[in-house]
Amino acid sequence: MRAYFKMEFFQFMSNKKNIAIYVILLFFSCYYALKIAPEYDPIEKVEVSEIEARYLTREEFLNNVVINEGTHPLTGFAAAIFPEWNEYDKDRLDAIKQHNLKKYAEATFKWYTYSDTIIYRYGGDVLFYNPGYYTYGNIYAVMDGHYAYLYSASRYEGYADGKSDLSVNVFEERTALQTLQRLLHTYLPLILIVSCILFTVDVVLKDRRNPTLLQGLPLSDWRKLIVKGGVSLLGSFLAIIPLSVGLLIIGARNGFGDFDLPVPIYFVGEKLFLNIMMGEYLIQNMLFIVFWFLFIITLLLLVSVTLKNEFANLLVGCVFVIAEFMYFSRGIGAIRNVQWYPTSYVQAGQIISGYRNYLYGSEALTFGTGLSVLGLSTCIFLFFTFLISHRRKFKLF
């Protein structure tokens, strides 16, 4: 069986299609690091000039306003909320001038907490979140701003309480590990899953070109399928190598960050966000993606032994990846049990961070539920593949 694994792995690594996939991933990784990452423009960033302009405008208002019986209610409201707001902005400006990033983090945590309290509770048509949330006619701008401000508050609280080395790149999430976190929150899981599909799509059916050679091996069809699945799993893991080249480039430019950096996790509760360490977040993502690899590989093995068509493999795999787009809409989790659909867990990073629960309006799309659904589905696929491969009339090729 070990000899067969070595033979399959050699064929896998010498397959021109697979080599092309690795090259494309390497190109994408380098292009992202050299072109896209430097242009990253976060909505919440360290803008000293903006903080100073806001502080001076409010300070000028507070120094000249006169409150009496004829004062407009909005003027009185502004005079009531501006002093504490300016206190935090002044602390932020002083911390930056003193290069005291711990103090800046603490003041910024308080600023985001206070800002969200005022804007979310008393805003409406008067106070607004950062204008970046109101672009492209976003009808959920207030909710997105509320989410982002509390996310930022939790993040800065973690910076203030933690032991990580702080910098502007850390605050703006530009370091290599934070870039990886952002990619896991967006399209990196999709890239890895699609790569797994492409690696696995022909792992069984390629042997139709040499059936007589392989039929003489002293292995059952079931064991051959298990070996092929193992080779696909290993090959999918190796896709991390070309992708990591880009992270090395980003790390050399912006710093690598460390595994103690805080990652805010959304949950429905009094505080809405809790922090976990970057290392824990990455381990959970890795485990989630491993389960996705197993899910995709066992699915395509089952399709391979039933339909025996590479295009069918590709079609079925892609349908599972994009199926979520067919039913997703914000808030639908409140009326549909989307947590039982494997396709709801494609965005692994968003599941772990809780962002998918925020979008779906649900509490059920969790790390544990995702592993359970994907694991059970994988076992079902394996069971049916086992039954089919042990039929007397079954032929692998």
C-alpha positions, 0 to 999 in steps of 0.5 A: 500500500505504501508503494502504491501511495508513492506511485500515486503521489509521483503521478500527482506531482508530475501531472501537468494540470496540478503543476499549473495550479501550483504555478497559478497559486504562486503567481496569485500570491506574489501578485497579491503581495506586491500589488493588491496588499499595498493598496489595502485601504481600511475604513478604520485607520490611524489618521492623525490629521482627521482626529486633530481636525475633529478635535479642534472643531468640537473644541472650538464649538465648546469654547464658544457655545452658550447654553440657555433656555433658548438653545436649540435641543440639538445644540444642547445635545452636542454640548453634552456629548462632545466633552467626553468625545474630545477627551478620548480624541485628545488622549489619542493625539497625545499618545501618538505624539508621545509614541505611546502606542499602548496608551493610544490603543486604550484611548481608541478602545474607549473612543470606539465604545463611546462613539458607538453608544452615542451614534447607535442609540442617539444618531438617526439623521444627526450622527453617523458612522464613518462615511465608508459604511454608507457607500454604494447605497448600503441599506445596512450602513448603520448595522455595518457601522455598529458591527465595525465600531464594536469590532474595532473597540474589541480589537483595541482593547486586546491591543491595550491588554495584550503583550504584542508589539504594537505599530501602525501596521498592527492597528491597520491590520497590515502585518502578514498574520493579520493579512492572512486573517483578512484573507481567511475572512474573504476568498482564501477558503474558496481558493483552497477549496476550488484548488482541492476540487481541481486536484481531485477531479481526475485522481480516479479517472486518470487511471483509465489510460493505464487500466491493465497496469493497475489492475494487477496490483494486489489491492482492493478497489476500496483501498485504491480509493482511500490511497487516492483520497490521501494523495489528493488531501496531501496535494491540497495541503501543499497548495499552502506552500506557494500561497505562503510566499506572498505572506513572506513578502508582506511580512518583510514589508509590514512585519509579521505580527505575532500569534498573540494578536487579538481577533474579535469573535462576534456572538449574540450576547451583552458584549457582542465581541470577545477576543481570541488569540491569532494562533487559536483563530488560525488553528481553527481555520486550518481544522475547518479547511481540513474538514472541507478538503475531506468533504470535497475529496470524499464527495468527488470519489463518490461521484467518480465511482458512480458517474465516471466522468471528469466533467461531472466531478467538476460540476458537482464540486463547483455546485457545492461551492457556489450553492450558498449564493442561491439562497443567501440573503441577509437575515435569512437565518432567522427563518431558515435552518441554514446551519444544516447545509454544508454549503453555508460553511464555505467562508470558514473564516467568517464562520469562526469570527461569527461574521456569518451569524451577523449576516444571516441573523442567526446564532447557529452557524458555529465552528462546532456545528460546521465541523459536525455537518461536514464530518457527518457528510464526509462519513456518509459519502465514504459509506456509500463509496465503500458499498459501491466499491464492494459490489461484485460487478463494480469496476474502478476504471 
